[in-house]
Amino acid sequence: MIFRNRAAAYLGAGAAGVLAAGTFAAPALADDTADLAIKATGTTIAVGAPGKDASVSLLNKSDVDAKNVLVALDISKLKTDLVDIDESGCNPREDGWILCGIEGDTIRAGEDVDWFFPLTRKGAEVGPAGSITAVILHGGPDPDESDNVVTVDVKVEGTGPDLTVVADDVRKAVKAEGGTITEVGDLYAGNTGQLIYGAFNQGDQAARGLRIEVQLPKGATFAEKEPDCTYNAAMTSLTCEYTKAVLVPAAQDTDGDDLYSGARFYNLVKVADGVKPSSLTGGKVTIDSLSVQESPSVLRSAATSALPENATGVAANDVDPSDNTDDFAVVVAAEGGSGGGDGDGPGLPVTGVQVGLIGGVGAGVLAAGVAMFLVARRRRVVLVTPGDEKTNA
């Protein structure tokens, strides 16, 4: 019996069979051993929002690829009459479990994969909606199963912006020529790569102003300075504030205007000379809103996304701060690998922290390597120059 069917059989037997020690792994060779971990965030839905794309982070902590990876969701304790899960693309739920694959079925050594699952409200009731347990499974033994399971509460509470952050691992070297960035192959010691990350607003109020904080892993530094950001002396962390940026709630994002519910950012990152081939972990991106825009409809009728005179900003209070931060790794390849090549054509403009506004969230927003595997709506992507989002300082 192949692993996928065998895992499904465990799920059909109920939670006890899935979570029992040893049932994750099919018989495998020693080199199939991979140490996986899982954590879940973003399961609080704003009172005025129709739902939310919650997420799990799937981390391969070992130096071998994990194959035949599956995610199992136990929703037996979720109050599905209040909040339910869209199980599109997964096996039909059975005995309170949903079994899902991930794109490619493989998590590479050191990779951190963000996997989204949509929560949809049923009716207008607010408050606790039970819990969800997420389990990561793969086709070989796991030396530490203590972090293969996570349980999170699901709630409908609070009002305000709700930012969700996605940071992509840095795996490719880039070259900067003629105002563009182009991928040129695997990332080696001494090379420069591109860190790409994004945020989108799943709350019920617009966020005005964004604060970005980035911490690089040991062995990597920022390759350039952006005038509107501050850096530590070692060039390993930055803080930027974009006071004019506005992200409207995803449910209120419409075509035909210059207001957007998501934004993407990127920085050039240099790997130090002499760094051994490895996955440099410990990278972290955090994005917070600076204030709440109380009247999104006023913004929509304004000519600019800056706060108009007849609207009031208030101190920001993110509905669910658990998903305001995302981890990433800088993956340094071994010489003699598959690197090289001329890239795949034009890249992004070069100048440090760049901001591209993404309209909406949905069925698969792919922002130059930041893969947000979401559900429901695909929206337009518009790039703006850094000068459009200068601070007022």
N, C-alpha and C positions, 0 to 999 in steps of 0.2 A: 504494500500500500504506500503510495507516495506521501510525502510529509504533509502536504496541504490537506489531503483527505484524512490522514491520521489525526491531525490537529482538530479537524472538524468533528471527528468522532469523539474526541475528548470533550469538546464543547457540548456536543449533544448529550453527554453523560452528566452535564451540570458543572457548577463551579468547583466542586470538590475534586473532580477528575482533572480539571484544567490546572488548578493551582497546586496539586500534589507534587511533591519534589520528584524531579526526574521525568515528568511527563512532557516537558517542553521539548526534549531532545530526541531526535531519531538516532539510531545507531550510526556513528560516524567515525572517521579517522581522526587522529589527534590534531591534524592541521585544520580541522573544521571547528575547533574550539574557538569561540568568540565570546568576549565578555560584553554583554549588552546591558543598557540601563534605559529607564523610561521615566519621564515626569510629565505631568499634565498641568495646564494653565488655562485661564480664560473661560471659566464656567459660571461666571456671574453675568447675568443679562440685565441691562438697564431697563427700568420700568417702562419707558416709552419706546423701547426697541422691539421689533418683531422677533428677534432671535439673535444668534451670534455663532460665528465659527470658532469653536474652542479648538485647542490643539494639544498634541503630545509631542515632546521632543524625544527622538530615538537616537541614542548615542552608542556608538561602537567604541568601547574603551580599549580594545585589543589592537594588535598589529597584524591581524588577518581579517579578510573580508568576511562578513556574516551573510550567508545565503539563505534563500527560502524564508525570508522574514515575513512574519504576519503580525497584525495587531488584533487582539481580541478585546471587545468591550462588553463588560457585564453591566447590563442596564436593568437587572432584576429589582434594584432598589431605587430606580428612577421613577418619579411620578409622571408617567407619560401622558396623563390627562392634563398636565400643566406644561411640561416641556418634553419634546420628543426629539429623536435623532433621525436625520435623513440618512438611510443606509444605502443609498445609491452606490453601485460599484462594489458592494460587499455581498457576502452570502446572506440570504434571508435569516432574520433573527430566529433563534431556536433556544428554548428553555431560558430566555432572558439574555442570551449571548449573541453578539454580532461578530463575525470573523471577516477581517479585511486584509488584503494584500497591500503592499506599497509599490510605488513605481519602480520597476526593474527587479523587485524582490531581493535586492542586495543593499546592504549598508557597508560601505568601504571602511577599511581600517581608519580609525580616528574620526570618522564622519559623524556629524550631528544633523539628523534629518528632522525637519518640522513637518508634521502630518496633521492635517486639519479634519475635524468632523463637525458638521453643522448642527446646531441646536435650534429648534423652532418652538416658539411659544404656542400654547393652546389656550385661547381665551385671554382674559385680562387679569387673572388672579396673580398676586405677587407673594413673595416669601420663599421659604425653602421648597425645593422640588426634588429632594432625595439626593442620590449620589451615583457616580459612575466609577467603576473599576476598570482600568486599562492594563492589559498584559502584553508584553512583547515576547514573541516566539520566534525561534529560528531552527534551521535544519541540523544543528549540531549541539553538543553539550555546552553549557554555560558554567564557568567556574564559580560564579557568584550570582545566585538567583534572588538574593535579597532585594535587589533593585530592579527586578523584572516586572514588578507589580506596583501600581499606584492607585489610590482611591481619592477622589475629589468630590466635594459637595457642589451641587448645582443650585443656584438661587436666582430669583428675580427681585432685584432690589437696587435702590439708588438711582439718581438721575445726574446726567452730565456727560462729558466726553468719555470714551473708553478706547484708548489706543492699544492696538496690538502690533507688536514689533517682530519682524522676521529678518535675521541676519544670515547671509550665505557664507559657507566656508570659503576661504581663499585658496584656490588650487592651481590657478593658471598664471604664468608670467605674462606681462603685457609690455608693449612698447608704445611710446608716445611720440607721434610724428604728425606734423601738420594740423595740430589741434584736435587729434583724435587718439583714442586708446584702442589698441588692437591686441587680442590674445595671440601669443606666439608659441605656446606649448606649456609643458609642465613647469612648475615653480621650483627652482633650485636655490641653494644658498647663494646669496649675493644678488638675486633677481628682485624685481619689483612686481608686485601683484596688485589686484584691485579688490578692495573690500566693498561690497554692495549690501545695503540694508534698506528696509522700508518700514513704514508705519501706516496703519489705516484706522479710521475711527468707526467703531461699532456701537457707540453710545447713542444717546438721544438728544444731545446738545453739541453744538459746534465747538471745536477747540480753536482758540486764537493764540498763536505763538507756540513755538516748539523749542524745547531744550534738549539737545543731543549730548550724550556722554558716551565716549568710546574708550575702552581699555583694551590695548593690544596684548597678546600673549608674549611671554619672554622670548626674545630672539627676533622680534619684529619691531620696526619703528615706522612712523609716518614719513613719507618721502618728501613732503612739502608742507608748507604752512598756508592756511587760509586766513586772510586778514581779519575776518570777523569771528575767529575762533581763538580760544586760548589753549596752550599746550603746556605740559610739564616740561621740565628741563631735559629729560631723557627722550622726549618726543615719543612717548609710549601711551599717552592718554590725551584726550581733547574734550573740550566743552564748547558747544556752539549754541547760540540763541538766534532764532529767526522770529522776530516779534510780529512781523506782518503776515506770516503764513497762517492760513485758516484751513482747517479740515472739517467739513460738514459731516454729519452722520451718514453712514453708508446708505441707510434706508431713505435718505432725503437727497441723495446725489442724482442729479438728472443731467441729460445731455443738453447742449445748447447754451451753457453758461461757462464762466471761468472759475467756478467753485468746484472743489474736488474733495473726496473723502480719504484719499491716500497720498503718500509722498514717498519717493525713493531718494537715496543719498549714496554717495560713494567717495572713497578716499584711496589714494595710492599708498601702498604699504611696502616697505623694503625688508627683505629677509637679511639678517646679518651674515657676513662672510663666515665660513667655517661651521655654520649650523649643520648638524648631522641630519640625514633624512629621517623625518619623523612628523608626527602631527603635533604642532605647537598649540596646546590647549590653554584655556584661561581667557580667551577673548570674550568681550562682553559689550553689547550695545544697549543703552537705555534711552528711551525717548519719552518725555513728559510734555503735557500741555501747560502753557503758562497761565492761561485764563480761559474762562468759559464765555462763549458768545451766546447771550440769552435769546437773541432774535435772529435765527438763521434766515427767516423770510426777508428781513431787512437787508441782510447781506446779499441775498440773491438778487435783489432789485438794485443794488449799488453797482457802481462802475468798477469798483476795486474790491479785493478781498480784505483790505485793511478795515479796521473798525470804524464804521461811520459815526457821525456826530450824534445821531439820535439812537445809538445803541450803547449798551453798557457791558463792559467786561467785568467778571468777578473772578476771585481766586479759583484756580483749577482744583478739582477734586475728582480724580479718575475713578470711574465706577468699579473697575477691576484692575488694580495695579499689578496683579500677578503675571500679566502678559505684556508688561511695558518693557521687559528686558529679555534679550535672547543671547545665547552663547554662540560662539563661532570658533573655528580653528583655522590656523594657517598651516597648510599641508605642504611640507618640503619633500620633493621627490628625490630619489636616488639617481645619480648620474648614470647615463646609459639607458634610461627609461624611454618612455614614448614621447618625450618632449620634441621641440623643434616645430617646423612648419611656419607658414606665413600668416596664420590666423584666418579668420573667416570673413574679412571685409571690414568696413568702417566700424569703429567703436564709438565710445562716448567722448564728448569734449573734455579737454584736460584743464583743470584749475583747482583741484583740491576738493573740498566738500561741494558737491553739486546737488541740486534739488530738482527732481522731476515729479510733477504732480500726477497721481494716478486717480482717474475718476472711478469711484466705486470699488467694490470687491466682488469677486465672483469666480466662476467656473474654472479659472486657471489664469491668474495674473502672473505672467512671467516677465519680471523686470530685470533684464540683462543678467540673469543668473540667480536672482532671488525668486525661488519657486514658491509661490503661495498656492498650494493645492486646495482650493476652496470649492464651493458649490453654488450654483444658481445663476449668477449673472456675469457676463464678460463685458467690460467697459473700456472706454478709450484711454489712451495714454498720451499725455502732453508734456513735453520737456520745456523747462524755462531756464534761463541763464542765471548764474549765481547772483548777478546784480539785481535781479528782481526780488530777491529775498534778503536784502541787507538789514542789519539791525538798525535801531534808531539811536544807538549809542553814539 
